[in-house]
Amino acid sequence: MIALRPVLVPYTSQTLLTSHGKPTLMMKHSNEMYEKKLVYKNRRVGILVITTMAASFSSSLNNIACGLDLRMVAPDQTIEEAKNGIQNHAKGLLQVKDLIELKAWREAQKELRKSSSLLKQDIYTIIQAKPGNERQNLRKLYFNLFNSVSKLDYAARDEDESKVLQCYDKIVLALNEILSEL
């Protein structure tokens, strides 16, 4: 004779009968359902944690001063505002020379990134407002200027003074050239 014992399945009100530890078909099915519910619950919790972390990261990202701003055109920026801002941002970019001479590499990088991202927005706004036949040359000058800015940033990171000065000279030339065209 087989002895039967009652088994209570979690999260259900069903009582199952098993014969000395061998699960019945009904018990196997309910265990699978329980495992699926657990997986779905874990996924929901995981998604909730990820979205919360992403939201807190994106709000803290706005407070980082040394990162590059990836926006190309300010949403409400007019061409007049861009033209007025270019002179101030260009001066800020050229004032990096003082920090380079003091060999304050980290501060030079921070100031370079800040002023170049604002200048980049202003110049791009103006280029977009120009007629199509003038854009080609301006985009080339734009590329040369900000390529030199990136190279200076890398050279400052490596603390290579000769390369930094060489890149700074290229920036001055490119900046004068693009400002004369605008």
Phi, psi and chi 1 to 4 in degrees:
 res  aa     phi    psi   chi1   chi2   chi3   chi4
   1 MET       -  140.5  175.9  163.8 -171.0      -
   2 ILE   -94.2  132.8  -61.2  175.0      -      -
   3 ALA   -88.1  133.0      -      -      -      -
   4 LEU  -109.0  142.5  -62.4  176.0      -      -
   5 ARG  -133.0  145.8   61.5 -177.1  172.9  159.7
   6 PRO   -78.0  141.9   22.6  -27.7      -      -
   7 VAL  -127.8  128.1  175.6      -      -      -
   8 LEU   -95.5  122.0 -166.1   60.6      -      -
   9 VAL   -88.3  131.5  177.9      -      -      -
  10 PRO   -61.4  148.3   -8.8   14.7      -      -
  11 TYR    62.7   14.4  -61.4  105.8      -      -
  12 THR  -136.1  161.3   63.0      -      -      -
  13 SER   -99.9   14.8   60.5      -      -      -
  14 GLN   -87.7  143.9  -61.9  175.5   -8.1      -
  15 THR  -111.1  128.0  -57.0      -      -      -
  16 LEU  -109.9  154.5  -60.4  176.0      -      -
  17 LEU  -108.2  129.8  -61.9  175.9      -      -
  18 THR  -124.0  159.2   63.4      -      -      -
  19 SER  -111.4   99.4   60.0      -      -      -
  20 HIS    49.0   53.6  -64.5  -70.4      -      -
  21 GLY    89.3   -9.0      -      -      -      -
  22 LYS   -86.8  119.2  -67.3 -176.2  179.6  178.8
  23 PRO   -73.8  147.3   22.0  -27.3      -      -
  24 THR   -84.2  170.6   63.1      -      -      -
  25 LEU   -61.4  -38.9 -177.0   61.1      -      -
  26 MET   -65.9  -37.0 -170.5  172.1  179.7      -
  27 MET   -69.0  -40.0 -174.4  173.8  169.0      -
  28 LYS   -61.9  -42.9  -75.5 -178.7 -177.0  177.7
  29 HIS   -64.0  -42.3  177.6   69.6      -      -
  30 SER   -70.3  -34.1   63.4      -      -      -
  31 ASN   -64.9  -39.9  -79.6  -17.9      -      -
  32 GLU   -63.1  -41.8  -71.2  172.9    4.5      -
  33 MET   -63.4  -41.3  -66.0  -61.3  -67.7      -
  34 TYR   -61.9  -43.9  171.4   70.1      -      -
  35 GLU   -64.2  -39.7  -70.9  172.5    1.3      -
  36 LYS   -64.1  -42.6  -75.1 -178.3 -178.5  178.7
  37 LYS   -61.5  -39.6  -74.8 -179.1 -176.2  178.2
  38 LEU   -65.3  -41.5 -170.0   60.6      -      -
  39 VAL   -63.9  -46.5  167.5      -      -      -
  40 TYR   -63.0  -38.7  -69.8  133.3      -      -
  41 LYS   -65.4  -42.4 -173.7  175.3 -178.9  179.9
  42 ASN   -64.6  -37.3  -73.1  -18.1      -      -
  43 ARG   -64.3  -44.5  -78.2 -174.6 -172.6  162.6
  44 ARG   -61.6  -41.9  -83.0 -171.7 -107.5  134.4
  45 VAL   -65.9  -41.8  169.7      -      -      -
  46 GLY   -62.5  -43.7      -      -      -      -
  47 ILE   -64.1  -40.6  -69.4  170.6      -      -
  48 LEU   -62.6  -42.7 -179.8   64.6      -      -
  49 VAL   -64.9  -44.1  168.1      -      -      -
  50 ILE   -63.7  -45.0  -70.7  170.4      -      -
  51 THR   -66.7  -36.2   54.2      -      -      -
  52 THR   -65.2  -43.3  -55.5      -      -      -
  53 MET   -64.8  -40.5  -72.0  173.6   52.8      -
  54 ALA   -64.3  -40.8      -      -      -      -
  55 ALA   -66.1  -41.9      -      -      -      -
  56 SER   -70.6  -33.5   65.9      -      -      -
  57 PHE   -68.0  -43.7  176.5   72.2      -      -
  58 SER   -67.3  -32.9   65.1      -      -      -
  59 SER   -73.3  -32.0   64.8      -      -      -
  60 SER   -79.8  -20.8   67.0      -      -      -
  61 LEU   -65.4  -29.9 -169.6   59.5      -      -
  62 ASN   -67.5  -21.4  -65.6  -27.0      -      -
  63 ASN   -90.9   -4.3  -61.2  -29.9      -      -
  64 ILE   -79.5  124.1  -62.3  173.9      -      -
  65 ALA   -91.0  -20.5      -      -      -      -
  66 CYS   -98.3    1.2   61.3      -      -      -
  67 GLY   -87.2  161.1      -      -      -      -
  68 LEU   -82.4  141.8  -69.6  174.8      -      -
  69 ASP   -86.9  123.4 -167.1   -2.0      -      -
  70 LEU   -88.8   -6.1  -60.4  176.5      -      -
  71 ARG   -70.2  140.2  -65.9  178.4  -61.9  165.3
  72 MET   -96.1  -43.1  -67.4  -56.5  -69.4      -
  73 VAL  -124.0  129.7  178.9      -      -      -
  74 ALA   -67.4  137.1      -      -      -      -
  75 PRO   -57.9  -41.5  -12.4   17.2      -      -
  76 ASP  -110.6   20.3  -61.3  -34.4      -      -
  77 GLN   -83.2  128.2 -172.7  178.8   30.2      -
  78 THR   -92.0  167.9   64.2      -      -      -
  79 ILE   -65.3  -36.5  -63.4  167.4      -      -
  80 GLU   -64.6  -42.5  -68.7   77.6   28.9      -
  81 GLU   -63.6  -39.5  -68.7  171.9  -21.0      -
  82 ALA   -65.0  -42.9      -      -      -      -
  83 LYS   -65.0  -38.2  -74.5 -178.1  179.4  179.1
  84 ASN   -68.7  -35.4  -66.9  -23.5      -      -
  85 GLY   -75.6  -24.7      -      -      -      -
  86 ILE   -59.5  -44.9  -78.0 -178.9      -      -
  87 GLN   -61.8  -45.2  -65.2  -58.6  -37.9      -
  88 ASN   -66.3  -42.3  -66.4  -28.6      -      -
  89 HIS   -71.7  -33.3  -60.0  133.8      -      -
  90 ALA   -66.6  -39.6      -      -      -      -
  91 LYS   -63.2  -41.7  -72.7  177.3 -174.3  173.5
  92 GLY   -61.4  -38.8      -      -      -      -
  93 LEU   -66.1  -38.9 -174.7   61.9      -      -
  94 LEU   -75.8  -21.6  -64.7  175.5      -      -
  95 GLN   -75.0   -5.3  -71.8  174.6   -9.5      -
  96 VAL   -62.9  -23.3  171.4      -      -      -
  97 LYS   -56.6  -39.3  175.3   99.7  175.3 -179.3
  98 ASP   -60.8  -42.6  -61.5  -25.8      -      -
  99 LEU   -69.6  -32.4  -64.5  170.2      -      -
 100 ILE   -67.2  -42.8  -68.6  170.8      -      -
 101 GLU   -64.8  -31.4  -70.4  171.7  -11.1      -
 102 LEU   -81.7   -4.6  -66.2  172.8      -      -
 103 LYS    58.2   35.9  -63.3 -178.0 -178.1  178.9
 104 ALA   -92.2   78.8      -      -      -      -
 105 TRP   -63.9  -45.9  -56.0  116.0      -      -
 106 ARG   -64.8  -43.5  -63.6  -74.5 -179.8 -133.6
 107 GLU   -66.2  -37.1  -69.9   78.6   15.2      -
 108 ALA   -63.4  -41.6      -      -      -      -
 109 GLN   -62.8  -44.5  -77.6 -178.3  -65.6      -
 110 LYS   -62.6  -45.8  -73.1  178.4 -175.9  177.8
 111 GLU   -66.7  -39.6 -175.1   60.0   33.0      -
 112 LEU   -60.5  -46.7  177.5   74.3      -      -
 113 ARG   -64.7  -42.0  -69.4  172.5 -177.0  170.4
 114 LYS   -65.0  -53.3  179.1 -179.2  153.3 -166.9
 115 SER   -70.5  -35.0   58.7      -      -      -
 116 SER   -71.0  -35.2   68.7      -      -      -
 117 SER   -68.0  -38.2   66.8      -      -      -
 118 LEU   -69.2  -40.8  -63.7  171.4      -      -
 119 LEU   -64.7  -38.2 -178.4   64.2      -      -
 120 LYS   -61.3  -43.0 -166.0  172.5 -159.7  174.4
 121 GLN   -60.7  -47.5  -83.3 -177.4   -7.0      -
 122 ASP   -63.2  -47.2  -67.4  -20.8      -      -
 123 ILE   -65.6  -40.9  -67.2  174.7      -      -
 124 TYR   -64.0  -39.3 -168.5   81.7      -      -
 125 THR   -60.6  -42.6  -58.6      -      -      -
 126 ILE   -69.5  -40.6  -67.2  171.6      -      -
 127 ILE   -61.8  -41.0  -70.8  173.7      -      -
 128 GLN   -65.5  -26.1  -70.1  -59.2  100.9      -
 129 ALA   -83.5  -14.5      -      -      -      -
 130 LYS   -75.7  157.3  -64.8  -78.7 -175.4 -179.1
 131 PRO   -65.3  156.2   -9.6   14.9      -      -
 132 GLY   -57.0  -35.4      -      -      -      -
 133 ASN   -73.6  -19.5   56.5   -5.3      -      -
 134 GLU   -90.2  -19.4  -66.1  178.1   26.0      -
 135 ARG   -65.7  -35.2  -71.0 -175.8 -168.3  172.9
 136 GLN   -56.5  -51.0 -178.1   74.8   21.2      -
 137 ASN   -67.9  -39.9 -172.7   36.2      -      -
 138 LEU   -65.0  -38.5  -70.3  172.6      -      -
 139 ARG   -65.8  -36.3  -75.0 -176.4  179.6  152.5
 140 LYS   -64.9  -44.9 -176.6  178.6  176.3 -175.2
 141 LEU   -64.2  -40.8  -64.0  172.5      -      -
 142 TYR   -58.9  -46.6  174.3   86.9      -      -
 143 PHE   -61.7  -46.0  174.1   78.6      -      -
 144 ASN   -62.0  -42.4  -70.1  -22.4      -      -
 145 LEU   -61.8  -52.6  172.6   64.2      -      -
 146 PHE   -80.3  -17.5  -67.9  104.2      -      -
 147 ASN   -68.8  -40.1 -166.1   22.8      -      -
 148 SER   -66.9  -35.4  -63.6      -      -      -
 149 VAL   -62.7  -43.6  168.1      -      -      -
 150 SER   -63.8  -41.6  -64.9      -      -      -
 151 LYS   -64.6  -38.4  -72.6 -179.7 -179.6  178.8
 152 LEU   -65.0  -39.3 -169.4  142.3      -      -
 153 ASP   -60.1  -45.8 -171.7   22.4      -      -
 154 TYR   -65.8  -40.3  -73.3  122.5      -      -
 155 ALA   -66.1  -36.8      -      -      -      -
 156 ALA   -67.7  -36.3      -      -      -      -
 157 ARG   -62.4  -39.6 -179.5 -168.8   64.8 -173.0
 158 ASP   -83.5   -5.0  -63.3  -22.8      -      -
 159 GLU    58.2   40.1  -61.0  179.4    6.4      -
 160 ASP   -94.8   96.0 -175.2   -2.1      -      -
 161 GLU   -62.9  -41.9 -172.7  175.0    1.9      -
 162 SER   -65.7  -40.7   62.9      -      -      -
 163 LYS   -67.7  -37.8  179.9   88.6  171.0  167.3
 164 VAL   -63.0  -46.3  166.8      -      -      -
 165 LEU   -65.5  -38.4  -67.3  173.2      -      -
 166 GLN   -63.0  -44.8 -177.5 -177.5   21.4      -
 167 CYS   -66.7  -37.6  -69.2      -      -      -
 168 TYR   -62.6  -41.7 -179.4   79.9      -      -
 169 ASP   -62.1  -40.0  -68.3  -21.8      -      -
 170 LYS   -64.8  -37.0  -74.0 -177.7 -178.7  179.0
 171 ILE   -64.5  -43.5  -71.8  172.0      -      -
 172 VAL   -60.9  -45.8  171.3      -      -      -
 173 LEU   -63.0  -46.8  -68.7  173.1      -      -
 174 ALA   -65.7  -37.6      -      -      -      -
 175 LEU   -66.6  -44.5 -166.9   56.6      -      -
 176 ASN   -61.4  -40.2  -72.1  -26.4      -      -
 177 GLU   -66.4  -45.8 -162.5  172.6  -13.1      -
 178 ILE   -72.1  -34.5 -160.9  165.3      -      -
 179 LEU   -68.1  -32.4  -70.6  177.7      -      -
 180 SER   -69.9  -30.3   68.2      -      -      -
 181 GLU   -78.4  -30.5  -66.3  -76.5  -32.6      -
 182 LEU   -76.7      -  -66.3  176.9      -      -
